Amino acid sequence: MGSSFDKKLGTILIKANKVAREDLAALLERTRSEGVGLSEIVVRDRIVGQEELLGIIAAEANVAPINLERIKAADEVAQILPEDVAVSYRVAPLDKIGDYLTIAVANPFDVLKLDDIRIITGCDLRPVVALAEQIEPFLQELYKSDEGAVSEILDGIDIDIELHDEAKAQLEAEDMDLSSTADDAAPVIKMINKIIHDAVTAQTSDIHFEPYEKRCVVRFRKDGALTTAFEPPKSLQNSMTSRLKIMATLDIAEKRKPQDGKFQMRLGNKKIDFRVSSLPVIWGEKVVLRILDSSNLALDIRDLGFEEKCMEDYLWACAQPYGKILVTGPTGSGKSTTLYSAIKHIAGPEINIVTVEDPVEYTMEGINQVPIAPQRGLTFAGALRAILRQDPDVILIGEIRDKETIEIATKAALTGHLVLSTLHTNDAPSTITRMIDMGLDPFMVASSVLVICAQRLAKRICQHCKQPAEVPTKRLLKLGLLQQDLDDQGDLEVYQAVGCGRCSGGYKGRFALLETLRMTEAVKRKVVLGDSVMDVKNHAVNEEGMITLRRAGMRNAIRGVTSIEEVLRVTMADD
C-alpha cells in the first residue's frame, strides 16, 4: 500500500498539518489503485498546492526545490547520465559545471540511489527536489533525440554492406547486450539495438517491422494501440530482417515460410525476453517482436484490480484441490498474466506445479515449465500425458486447442488435479458451448469446471487531461449498469478522454475487466439439461450475481478509471 517514498511523504504532510493521520491510509491505498504517486494525488485533489508541496519536501530534505516545467536542461547532460538509468531511477540531470552535476530527484531521501548515480556519472552531485510527475515528461523532452540519433546512424551506413557474418558472431556470447553501441559495431546492429531500447523504455508490448512497396515502417504497440516510431530507408529492409532473424536463430535463407524464434537481451541489469515471428508478405518479410519483460508482470493476484465479486470467485477456485479454471478472451487480453497470478498465489514448497506452454512466456522460480515443440512430436496432449506421470498437484496448460487436449485436461481435473488453462471465446457462458462443440459431454463440463473467466484489457484514462462528461442516468442504465451500481457509487466520476503530452490519445496504461461464471449446482443442472447460452447467462446474472464484462467496464467508467467510449470499444452489449 504505497511506496516507501509515498509513506515518507505522508508522514511529512502530517507533520506539516496538511493531511490528517486518519486520512493517510486511504490516500496511500489510492496510490496503489490509481497507479500514481501520493504527490500527484494531493496536488490533484488540491490538498496542497504544487509549489507549496515542493517547498515542504525541500525543507524536510534540506535541498533546493525546482519546477521542471520552467527550465530546460543543458543538452550535454543527456550524454552524462544514460536514459535508461534516468528513467529507472526517476531522476533528471540538469547541468554540469566542472565535476559537479545538478540533478533533480523526486525522492531526495534515497541516498543509495544517489550513490549509484554518483558512481555511474563519476560526478559529485548537487541534488534538487522536483515533483515525480514532472520528471517523466522532462526526461522525454531531454532524451528526445530519435531523429538525430537515427540520422547519425544512417550517415555511416554503406547500403551494400553484408552484415550476416558479423551479426552471427554476436551469437557466440551467452547474452546479447542491448546497450552495446561501440563505434565499430555495424550500423544496422546499432539501429536495431536503438529501436529495441526505445521500445522497452517506452514500455511497449510489441515491435512491428513492416515492409511496403517504397518504404519500411517500424511501429510500437503500447496500451493496445500501434503508433509509428521509425521509418528506416527501404534499402535497409533486408539487412534489418536478417539481423533480427539471426538474433532469434532463424533461417535467414528461408524467405517464403513463416518462422518463429526467441532471444534474450540485457537492458542495464535487467534481462528481457523477446518472441520473434516472421511472415512473408508481398514486399518482403514482416517481423514482429513480442516483448516479455517479467518485471512488468503483476503477479500478486490481489493487484489485478478485478471487481470484488469476480475476485471472490477466482480466489475460491484457486483454493480448490481439484477442478478446472478457464480464462477466455482474444490474444493480448492479459490471460497469461491472470493465470500466472493464480500460479504465484497457489505455489508453495508442498505443491508440485507443472506448466505446459507454447512458448514459455515468463519463467518462474520453483515452477516446472515445459515448452511445446511440435516439430519434435511434443504436443500439448503428449506433454500432458507425461506430466500426469510426474505426480503434479497443479497443471497450467497454455491453451486448449483440440479435442484430445481438452479430454486429457478434463480427466486430470476429475482425478484430483487443479487444472488452469485458456480458450478463445467471447464470454464466460459461451465457453460451455465451445467445450461441448470440442467433443466433451455436458456432464463432464459441469463436473470438471470450477469457474470460467472472460477477460478484456481496457485503457486507463489519463489523469492529467481528462475532462468531466455529463451523461444522463438513463443512458448509463441503458449501457449496462444497474441502479444498484449507481446507488453504491454515490457521486459519479464520468470523464471523457482529451489527450496531452503525457499520454496517448487521452489514455495511459491498461487494466483488466473480468467476467466470472462460477459453476454452481444450479448452473451445472442447466448445462447437463442442455439449456441455451442465453438461459445460462440470464440465470448467472439474475440469480448468481454474475458481473458481465460490459457492466464491469461501466462500473469502472463511473469511477473515473476509464471512459464510456473505451468500455464500448472493448466489450459487447449484454442484450
C-alpha positions as CSV (number, residue, x, y, z in Angstrom):
1,M,0.0,0.0,0.0
2,G,2.0,2.9,-1.3
3,S,5.8,3.1,-2.0
4,S,8.3,3.8,0.8
5,F,8.6,7.4,-0.5
6,D,4.8,7.8,-0.5
7,K,4.7,6.7,3.1
8,K,7.6,9.1,3.9
9,L,5.8,11.9,2.1
10,G,2.6,11.1,4.0
11,T,4.5,11.5,7.3
12,I,5.9,14.8,6.2
13,L,2.4,16.1,5.2
14,I,1.0,15.1,8.6
15,K,3.9,16.9,10.2
16,A,3.1,20.0,8.1
17,N,-0.6,19.7,9.1
18,K,-1.7,19.2,5.5
19,V,-3.1,15.7,5.9
20,A,-4.9,14.2,8.9
21,R,-3.3,11.0,10.2
22,E,-6.6,9.1,9.8
23,D,-6.8,10.1,6.1
24,L,-3.4,8.9,5.1
25,A,-4.2,5.2,4.8
26,A,-7.0,6.0,2.2
27,L,-4.6,8.2,0.3
28,L,-1.9,5.5,0.2
29,E,-4.5,3.0,-1.0
30,R,-5.4,5.3,-3.9
31,T,-1.7,5.4,-5.0
32,R,-1.9,1.7,-5.4
33,S,-5.3,1.5,-7.1
34,E,-4.7,4.5,-9.4
35,G,-1.0,3.7,-10.1
36,V,0.2,7.2,-9.3
37,G,2.3,8.8,-6.6
38,L,1.0,10.4,-3.4
39,S,2.4,13.8,-4.6
40,E,0.2,13.7,-7.7
41,I,-2.9,12.8,-5.7
42,V,-2.6,15.6,-3.1
43,V,-1.9,18.2,-5.8
44,R,-4.8,16.9,-8.0
45,D,-7.2,16.9,-5.0
46,R,-6.0,20.4,-4.1
47,I,-5.0,19.2,-0.6
48,V,-1.8,21.2,-1.1
49,G,-0.5,23.3,-4.0
50,Q,2.3,22.3,-6.3
51,E,4.7,25.0,-5.2
52,E,3.8,24.5,-1.6
53,L,4.4,20.8,-1.8
54,L,7.8,21.3,-3.3
55,G,8.7,23.7,-0.5
56,I,7.6,21.2,2.2
57,I,9.6,18.3,0.7
58,A,12.7,20.6,0.1
59,A,12.6,22.0,3.6
60,E,12.4,18.5,5.1
61,A,15.3,17.2,3.0
62,N,17.3,20.5,3.2
63,V,17.7,20.8,-0.5
64,A,16.5,23.4,-3.0
65,P,13.2,22.9,-4.8
66,I,12.8,23.3,-8.6
67,N,9.9,23.5,-11.0
68,L,10.9,21.4,-14.1
69,E,8.1,22.9,-16.2
70,R,10.0,26.2,-16.1
71,I,13.5,25.2,-17.1
72,K,15.4,23.5,-19.9
73,A,18.3,21.2,-19.3
74,A,21.7,21.6,-20.9
75,D,21.9,19.3,-24.0
76,E,25.2,17.8,-22.9
77,V,23.9,16.3,-19.7
78,A,21.9,13.7,-21.7
79,Q,25.3,12.2,-22.5
80,I,26.4,12.1,-18.9
81,L,23.6,10.0,-17.5
82,P,22.2,7.2,-19.7
83,E,18.5,7.4,-20.5
84,D,17.6,4.0,-19.1
85,V,19.2,4.9,-15.7
86,A,17.4,8.3,-15.6
87,V,14.1,6.7,-16.3
88,S,14.6,3.7,-14.0
89,Y,15.8,5.9,-11.1
90,R,13.3,8.7,-11.9
91,V,16.0,11.4,-11.8
92,A,16.7,14.3,-14.2
93,P,20.2,15.6,-14.9
94,L,20.1,19.4,-15.3
95,D,23.5,20.9,-15.6
96,K,27.2,20.1,-15.2
97,I,29.9,22.5,-14.0
98,G,33.3,21.0,-13.6
99,D,32.9,17.8,-11.6
100,Y,29.5,18.9,-10.1
101,L,26.3,17.5,-11.7
102,T,23.0,19.2,-10.7
103,I,20.3,16.5,-10.6
104,A,16.5,16.7,-9.9
105,V,15.1,13.9,-7.8
106,A,11.6,13.2,-6.6
107,N,12.8,11.3,-3.6
108,P,15.8,13.2,-2.0
109,F,15.8,10.8,0.9
110,D,17.0,7.8,-1.1
111,V,20.8,8.1,-0.5
112,L,21.5,4.7,-2.0
113,K,20.1,5.8,-5.3
114,L,22.1,9.0,-5.3
115,D,25.3,7.0,-4.5
116,D,24.6,4.8,-7.6
117,I,24.2,7.8,-9.8
118,R,27.4,9.3,-8.4
119,I,29.3,6.1,-9.3
120,I,27.7,5.9,-12.8
121,T,28.4,9.5,-13.7
122,G,31.7,9.9,-11.8
123,C,30.5,13.3,-10.7
124,D,29.8,15.0,-7.3
125,L,26.0,15.5,-7.1
126,R,24.1,18.7,-6.3
127,P,20.5,17.3,-5.8
128,V,17.4,19.5,-6.1
129,V,13.9,18.2,-5.5
130,A,11.2,18.1,-8.1
131,L,7.7,16.5,-8.3
132,A,7.8,13.0,-9.7
133,E,5.0,13.7,-12.3
134,Q,7.2,16.5,-13.7
135,I,10.3,14.3,-14.2
136,E,8.8,11.9,-16.7
137,P,7.8,14.5,-19.4
138,F,11.1,16.3,-18.7
139,L,13.1,13.2,-19.5
140,Q,11.1,12.6,-22.6
141,E,12.0,16.0,-23.8
142,L,15.6,15.8,-22.7
143,Y,16.3,12.4,-24.5
144,K,14.0,13.2,-27.4
145,S,16.8,12.8,-30.0
146,D,15.4,9.9,-32.0
147,E,15.6,11.7,-35.4
148,G,19.1,13.0,-34.8
149,A,20.3,9.6,-33.5
150,V,18.9,7.8,-36.4
151,S,20.3,10.3,-38.9
152,E,23.7,9.9,-37.3
153,I,23.5,6.1,-37.6
154,L,22.3,6.3,-41.2
155,D,25.1,8.6,-42.2
156,G,27.6,5.8,-41.5
157,I,25.8,3.1,-43.4
158,D,27.0,1.6,-46.6
159,I,23.8,0.3,-48.2
160,D,25.6,-2.6,-49.8
161,I,27.1,-3.8,-46.6
162,E,26.7,-7.5,-45.8
163,L,26.0,-8.0,-42.1
164,H,25.3,-11.6,-41.8
165,D,28.7,-13.0,-40.8
166,E,29.4,-10.1,-38.5
167,A,25.9,-10.5,-36.8
168,K,26.4,-14.2,-36.4
169,A,29.5,-13.5,-34.4
170,Q,27.2,-11.8,-31.9
171,L,25.6,-15.1,-31.0
172,E,28.9,-16.5,-29.6
173,A,28.3,-14.6,-26.4
174,E,25.9,-16.1,-23.9
175,D,23.7,-13.0,-23.9
176,M,23.4,-10.0,-26.2
177,D,23.8,-6.6,-24.6
178,L,21.2,-4.1,-25.6
179,S,23.4,-1.2,-24.6
180,S,26.2,-2.3,-26.9
181,T,26.8,0.7,-29.1
182,A,30.5,0.6,-29.7
183,D,31.7,2.8,-32.5
184,D,32.9,-0.2,-34.5
185,A,29.6,-2.0,-34.3
186,A,27.7,-2.5,-37.6
187,P,25.3,0.4,-38.2
188,V,22.3,-1.8,-38.7
189,I,23.1,-3.6,-35.4
190,K,23.2,-0.2,-33.7
191,M,19.9,0.8,-35.3
192,I,18.1,-2.4,-34.2
193,N,19.5,-2.0,-30.7
194,K,18.2,1.5,-30.5
195,I,14.8,0.6,-31.8
196,I,14.5,-2.2,-29.2
197,H,15.9,0.0,-26.5
198,D,13.4,2.7,-27.2
199,A,10.5,0.2,-27.3
200,V,11.5,-1.3,-24.0
201,T,12.0,2.1,-22.3
202,A,8.6,3.2,-23.6
203,Q,7.0,0.0,-22.0
204,T,5.6,-1.2,-25.3
205,S,4.4,-4.8,-25.8
206,D,5.3,-5.4,-29.4
207,I,7.5,-4.0,-32.2
208,H,6.4,-4.4,-35.8
209,F,8.9,-4.2,-38.7
210,E,6.7,-3.7,-41.8
211,P,7.8,-3.6,-45.4
212,Y,5.9,-1.7,-48.0
213,E,6.5,-1.0,-51.7
214,K,8.5,2.1,-51.3
215,R,9.2,2.4,-47.5
216,C,9.8,0.4,-44.4
217,V,7.9,1.2,-41.2
218,V,8.6,0.4,-37.5
219,R,5.6,0.6,-35.3
220,F,5.3,0.1,-31.5
221,R,2.2,-1.3,-29.7
222,K,1.6,0.5,-26.4
223,D,-1.6,0.2,-24.4
224,G,-3.1,-1.9,-27.2
225,A,-2.6,0.8,-29.9
226,L,0.0,0.9,-32.7
227,T,1.9,4.1,-33.4
228,T,4.7,4.7,-36.0
229,A,8.1,5.1,-34.3
230,F,10.7,5.0,-37.1
231,E,10.8,4.9,-40.9
232,P,14.2,3.4,-41.9
233,P,15.3,3.6,-45.5
234,K,13.7,0.9,-47.7
235,S,17.3,-0.1,-48.7
236,L,17.9,-1.3,-45.1
237,Q,14.9,-3.6,-45.0
238,N,16.6,-6.9,-45.9
239,S,19.6,-6.2,-43.6
240,M,17.3,-5.4,-40.7
241,T,15.3,-8.5,-41.3
242,S,18.4,-10.7,-41.5
243,R,19.8,-9.2,-38.3
244,L,16.5,-9.9,-36.4
245,K,16.3,-13.5,-37.8
246,I,19.9,-14.2,-36.7
247,M,19.3,-12.9,-33.2
248,A,16.4,-15.3,-33.0
249,T,18.4,-18.2,-34.6
250,L,16.0,-18.4,-37.6
251,D,17.0,-19.5,-41.1
252,I,17.9,-16.3,-42.9
253,A,17.9,-18.0,-46.3
254,E,14.2,-19.1,-45.9
255,K,12.1,-16.2,-47.0
256,R,8.9,-18.0,-48.2
257,K,7.7,-19.6,-45.0
258,P,6.7,-18.1,-41.6
259,Q,9.2,-18.7,-38.8
260,D,9.2,-18.3,-35.0
261,G,12.0,-17.9,-32.6
262,K,13.1,-16.1,-29.5
263,F,16.2,-14.4,-28.0
264,Q,17.2,-12.5,-24.8
265,M,18.9,-9.2,-24.4
266,R,20.1,-7.0,-21.5
267,L,18.9,-3.6,-20.6
268,G,21.1,-2.4,-17.8
269,N,20.9,-5.1,-15.2
270,K,17.6,-6.5,-16.4
271,K,17.2,-9.4,-18.8
272,I,14.3,-9.2,-21.3
273,D,13.0,-12.0,-23.4
274,F,11.7,-11.5,-27.0
275,R,9.4,-13.7,-29.1
276,V,10.1,-13.3,-32.8
277,S,7.7,-14.1,-35.7
278,S,8.5,-13.6,-39.3
279,L,5.8,-13.6,-42.0
280,P,6.3,-13.4,-45.8
281,V,4.3,-10.5,-47.3
282,I,4.1,-9.0,-50.7
283,W,7.0,-6.6,-50.3
284,G,9.3,-8.7,-48.2
285,E,9.1,-10.2,-44.7
286,K,7.2,-8.7,-41.8
287,V,8.8,-9.3,-38.4
288,V,7.1,-8.8,-35.1
289,L,8.8,-8.9,-31.7
290,R,6.7,-9.6,-28.6
291,I,8.5,-8.0,-25.5
292,L,8.3,-10.3,-22.5
293,D,9.5,-8.2,-19.5
294,S,8.8,-10.2,-16.4
295,S,9.3,-7.1,-14.2
296,N,6.1,-5.7,-15.7
297,L,4.1,-8.8,-14.7
298,A,1.8,-8.1,-11.8
299,L,2.0,-11.5,-10.1
300,D,0.1,-10.5,-6.9
301,I,-3.4,-11.8,-7.5
302,R,-4.9,-9.0,-5.4
303,D,-3.3,-6.3,-7.5
304,L,-5.2,-7.3,-10.7
305,G,-8.0,-4.9,-9.8
306,F,-10.9,-7.2,-10.6
307,E,-14.4,-6.4,-9.2
308,E,-14.9,-7.8,-5.7
309,K,-17.4,-10.5,-6.8
310,C,-15.0,-11.6,-9.6
311,M,-12.0,-11.7,-7.3
312,E,-14.0,-13.7,-4.8
313,D,-14.9,-16.3,-7.5
314,Y,-11.4,-16.5,-8.7
315,L,-9.8,-16.9,-5.3
316,W,-12.4,-19.5,-4.4
317,A,-11.5,-21.6,-7.4
318,C,-7.8,-21.3,-6.7
319,A,-8.3,-22.6,-3.2
320,Q,-10.0,-25.9,-4.5
321,P,-8.0,-29.1,-4.5
322,Y,-9.1,-30.2,-8.0
323,G,-11.2,-29.0,-10.9
324,K,-10.7,-26.7,-13.9
325,I,-10.2,-22.9,-14.1
326,L,-10.6,-21.4,-17.6
327,V,-9.6,-17.9,-18.6
328,T,-11.0,-16.9,-22.0
329,G,-10.5,-14.0,-24.4
330,P,-8.8,-12.9,-27.5
331,T,-5.0,-12.8,-28.0
332,G,-3.5,-9.9,-26.0
333,S,-6.3,-9.7,-23.4
334,G,-4.0,-10.5,-20.4
335,K,-5.0,-14.1,-19.9
336,S,-1.4,-15.2,-19.2
337,T,-1.0,-12.6,-16.5
338,T,-4.2,-13.7,-14.8
339,L,-3.1,-17.4,-14.9
340,Y,0.5,-16.7,-13.7
341,S,-1.0,-14.7,-10.9
342,A,-3.0,-17.7,-9.8
343,I,0.0,-19.9,-10.0
344,K,2.0,-17.5,-7.9
345,H,-0.9,-17.4,-5.4
346,I,-1.1,-21.2,-5.2
347,A,2.6,-22.0,-5.3
348,G,4.3,-23.4,-2.2
349,P,7.1,-25.9,-1.3
350,E,4.5,-28.6,-0.6
351,I,2.8,-28.3,-4.0
352,N,4.1,-29.7,-7.4
353,I,3.1,-27.3,-10.1
354,V,3.8,-28.1,-13.8
355,T,3.0,-25.9,-16.8
356,V,2.9,-26.8,-20.5
357,E,3.2,-23.7,-22.7
358,D,3.8,-22.7,-26.3
359,P,6.1,-21.0,-25.8
360,V,7.0,-20.4,-22.1
361,E,6.4,-16.6,-21.8
362,Y,7.7,-16.0,-18.3
363,T,10.0,-18.2,-16.2
364,M,9.0,-18.6,-12.6
365,E,11.2,-19.9,-9.8
366,G,10.0,-23.1,-8.3
367,I,7.7,-24.0,-11.2
368,N,8.3,-26.8,-13.6
369,Q,7.7,-25.3,-17.1
370,V,7.5,-27.5,-20.2
371,P,7.9,-25.8,-23.7
372,I,5.9,-27.4,-26.5
373,A,7.9,-28.5,-29.5
374,P,5.6,-29.9,-32.2
375,Q,8.5,-30.4,-34.6
376,R,9.9,-32.9,-32.2
377,G,6.5,-34.5,-31.6
378,L,5.9,-32.8,-28.2
379,T,2.3,-31.6,-28.4
380,F,0.1,-30.3,-25.6
381,A,-1.6,-33.7,-25.4
382,G,1.7,-35.6,-25.4
383,A,3.2,-33.3,-22.7
384,L,0.0,-33.6,-20.6
385,R,0.3,-37.4,-20.6
386,A,3.9,-37.2,-19.5
387,I,3.1,-34.6,-16.8
388,L,0.3,-36.7,-15.3
389,R,3.0,-39.4,-14.6
390,Q,5.1,-36.8,-12.7
391,D,2.7,-36.6,-9.7
392,P,1.5,-33.0,-10.2
393,D,-0.9,-31.1,-7.9
394,V,-1.5,-28.2,-10.2
395,I,-1.2,-28.1,-14.0
396,L,-1.2,-25.0,-16.2
397,I,-2.0,-25.6,-19.9
398,G,-1.1,-22.6,-22.1
399,E,-4.1,-23.1,-24.4
400,I,-6.6,-25.8,-25.1
401,R,-6.7,-26.2,-28.9
402,D,-8.1,-29.6,-29.7
403,K,-10.4,-32.5,-28.5
404,E,-7.5,-34.6,-27.3
405,T,-6.1,-31.9,-25.1
406,I,-9.4,-31.0,-23.5
407,E,-10.3,-34.6,-22.8
408,I,-7.0,-35.2,-21.0
409,A,-7.3,-31.9,-19.1
410,T,-10.8,-32.8,-18.1
411,K,-9.9,-36.3,-16.8
412,A,-7.0,-34.7,-14.9
413,A,-9.4,-32.2,-13.3
414,L,-11.7,-35.0,-12.3
415,T,-8.9,-37.2,-10.8
416,G,-7.5,-34.8,-8.1
417,H,-5.6,-32.2,-10.1
418,L,-6.2,-28.4,-10.3
419,V,-6.0,-27.5,-14.0
420,L,-5.7,-23.9,-15.3
421,S,-5.9,-23.1,-19.0
422,T,-7.2,-20.7,-21.7
423,L,-9.7,-20.8,-24.5
424,H,-10.6,-18.3,-27.2
425,T,-14.3,-17.5,-26.6
426,N,-16.2,-14.2,-26.4
427,D,-17.7,-14.5,-22.9
428,A,-17.9,-16.9,-20.0
429,P,-21.2,-18.6,-20.8
430,S,-20.4,-19.3,-24.4
431,T,-17.3,-21.2,-23.2
432,I,-19.6,-24.0,-22.2
433,T,-20.9,-24.4,-25.7
434,R,-17.3,-24.3,-27.1
435,M,-16.2,-27.2,-24.9
436,I,-19.3,-29.3,-25.9
437,D,-18.5,-28.5,-29.6
438,M,-15.0,-29.7,-29.0
439,G,-16.4,-33.1,-28.0
440,L,-16.9,-33.0,-24.2
441,D,-20.1,-34.5,-22.8
442,P,-22.2,-31.8,-21.0
443,F,-22.0,-33.8,-17.8
444,M,-18.2,-33.8,-18.0
445,V,-18.2,-30.0,-18.5
446,A,-20.4,-29.5,-15.5
447,S,-18.4,-31.9,-13.3
448,S,-14.9,-30.7,-14.1
449,V,-15.2,-26.9,-14.3
450,L,-14.9,-24.7,-11.2
451,V,-15.1,-21.2,-12.8
452,I,-14.9,-19.7,-16.2
453,C,-13.4,-16.2,-16.5
454,A,-13.7,-14.0,-19.6
455,Q,-11.2,-11.2,-19.8
456,R,-10.5,-8.0,-21.7
457,L,-8.0,-5.2,-21.3
458,A,-9.2,-1.6,-21.3
459,K,-7.2,1.6,-21.4
460,R,-7.0,3.8,-18.3
461,I,-8.0,7.4,-18.8
462,C,-5.2,10.0,-18.4
463,Q,-5.5,11.6,-15.0
464,H,-3.8,14.8,-16.3
465,C,-6.0,15.8,-19.2
466,K,-9.4,14.0,-18.6
467,Q,-12.5,16.3,-18.6
468,P,-15.8,15.7,-16.8
469,A,-18.6,14.4,-19.0
470,E,-22.3,14.8,-18.4
471,V,-24.0,11.5,-19.0
472,P,-27.8,11.1,-18.2
473,T,-28.6,8.3,-15.7
474,K,-31.0,6.8,-18.3
475,R,-28.1,6.3,-20.8
476,L,-25.9,4.7,-18.1
477,L,-28.6,2.2,-17.3
478,K,-29.1,1.5,-21.0
479,L,-25.4,0.9,-21.4
480,G,-25.3,-1.9,-18.9
481,L,-25.3,-0.5,-15.4
482,L,-27.8,-1.4,-12.7
483,Q,-29.5,1.1,-10.4
484,Q,-27.6,-0.7,-7.6
485,D,-24.3,0.3,-9.2
486,L,-25.3,4.0,-9.3
487,D,-26.5,3.9,-5.7
488,D,-23.3,2.2,-4.5
489,Q,-21.1,4.7,-6.3
490,G,-22.8,7.8,-5.0
491,D,-21.0,10.7,-6.7
492,L,-20.4,9.6,-10.3
493,E,-17.0,10.4,-11.8
494,V,-17.6,10.1,-15.5
495,Y,-14.8,11.6,-17.8
496,Q,-14.0,11.9,-21.4
497,A,-10.5,11.4,-22.9
498,V,-8.8,14.5,-24.3
499,G,-5.1,13.9,-24.9
500,C,-1.9,15.6,-23.7
501,G,1.9,15.3,-23.9
502,R,1.9,12.7,-21.0
503,C,-0.5,10.2,-22.6
504,S,-1.5,8.7,-25.9
505,G,-4.9,10.0,-27.1
506,G,-6.2,10.6,-23.6
507,Y,-5.2,7.2,-22.2
508,K,-2.2,6.0,-20.2
509,G,-1.9,2.3,-19.1
510,R,-4.3,-0.5,-19.1
511,F,-6.3,-2.6,-16.7
512,A,-8.3,-5.9,-16.8
513,L,-12.0,-6.4,-16.9
514,L,-13.1,-9.8,-15.7
515,E,-16.4,-11.7,-16.0
516,T,-16.6,-14.9,-13.8
517,L,-19.1,-17.7,-14.1
518,R,-18.9,-20.0,-11.1
519,M,-20.2,-23.5,-11.8
520,T,-22.7,-23.7,-9.0
521,E,-25.2,-26.5,-8.7
522,A,-27.9,-24.6,-10.5
523,V,-25.6,-23.7,-13.4
524,K,-24.5,-27.4,-13.6
525,R,-28.1,-28.5,-13.9
526,K,-28.7,-26.1,-16.8
527,V,-25.5,-27.3,-18.6
528,V,-26.5,-31.0,-18.2
529,L,-30.0,-30.3,-19.4
530,G,-28.7,-28.6,-22.5
531,D,-30.1,-25.1,-21.8
532,S,-29.0,-22.4,-24.2
533,V,-26.1,-20.0,-23.6
534,M,-28.6,-17.1,-23.1
535,D,-30.5,-19.1,-20.5
536,V,-27.3,-19.9,-18.6
537,K,-26.2,-16.2,-18.8
538,N,-29.6,-14.8,-17.7
539,H,-29.6,-17.2,-14.7
540,A,-26.0,-16.3,-13.8
541,V,-26.7,-12.6,-14.0
542,N,-30.1,-12.6,-12.3
543,E,-29.7,-15.4,-9.7
544,E,-25.9,-15.8,-9.1
545,G,-25.0,-12.1,-9.3
546,M,-22.5,-12.5,-12.2
547,I,-21.0,-9.2,-13.4
548,T,-20.7,-9.1,-17.1
549,L,-17.7,-7.6,-19.0
550,R,-19.9,-4.7,-20.1
551,R,-21.1,-4.0,-16.6
552,A,-17.6,-4.3,-15.1
553,G,-16.4,-1.8,-17.7
554,M,-19.2,0.6,-16.9
555,R,-18.6,0.4,-13.2
556,N,-15.0,1.5,-13.9
557,A,-16.3,4.3,-16.1
558,I,-18.4,5.8,-13.4
559,R,-15.4,5.6,-11.0
560,G,-13.3,7.7,-13.4
561,V,-10.9,4.8,-14.2
562,T,-11.7,4.8,-18.0
563,S,-14.2,6.4,-20.4
564,I,-17.5,5.2,-21.6
565,E,-16.2,5.2,-25.2
566,E,-13.4,2.8,-24.2
567,V,-15.8,0.5,-22.5
568,L,-18.0,0.3,-25.6
569,R,-14.9,-0.4,-27.7
570,V,-13.7,-3.4,-25.8
571,T,-17.0,-5.0,-24.6
572,M,-20.2,-6.3,-26.2
573,A,-23.7,-5.3,-25.1
574,D,-25.4,-7.7,-22.7
575,D,-28.6,-7.9,-24.7
